[in-house]
């Protein structure tokens, strides 16, 4: 729970500020209308449910990939993603959602790569992220199609997959990376 609460707090603050700035908005016809600090209760639930399920999926993939010995490939993938996120943050620095998503992902991913404590967990993390993309895509496509949430075109890069802005995939990636790195750090030290 500490990992979920910490990452959830970051994303609630991010969501709250971007909602205030009009970077995205929620359609009140499709939500309960209950807001806690300018964030719909549905988002609060998402910031709880997504990390908890991702941690469960991560633990499952750790068991299934226990004998997988190719961590260096995933470190290389992480380094390439770090470079790509840095470049994308620079090129889309005028689009707030794009910039913050790519910039924060680059910083945190760089931290995990260069700190080198997470190396053995990269295969499980990427597998968990891949599995998490399935329900994420289903829910995000529905949210965009209804439209439950809409994005200000001035603040996104304008590339979508099934009506889901490209940045949302790395928003999820960052949320899971923060949650799982903290989860592993705490579980190794048995603080909870």
Protein Blocks (a to p, Z undefined) as FASTA:
>chain_A
ZZmmmmmmmmmmmmmmmmmnomaccdfklmgoiaeehiafklmmmmmmmmmmmmmmmmmm
mmmmmmpcclmmmmmmmmmmmmmmmmmmmmmmmbmklmmmmmmmmmmmmmmmmnommmmm
mmmmmmmmmmmmmmmmmmmmmmmmmpmbdcdfklcghiaeehiafklmmmmmmmmmmmmm
mmmmmmmnopZZ
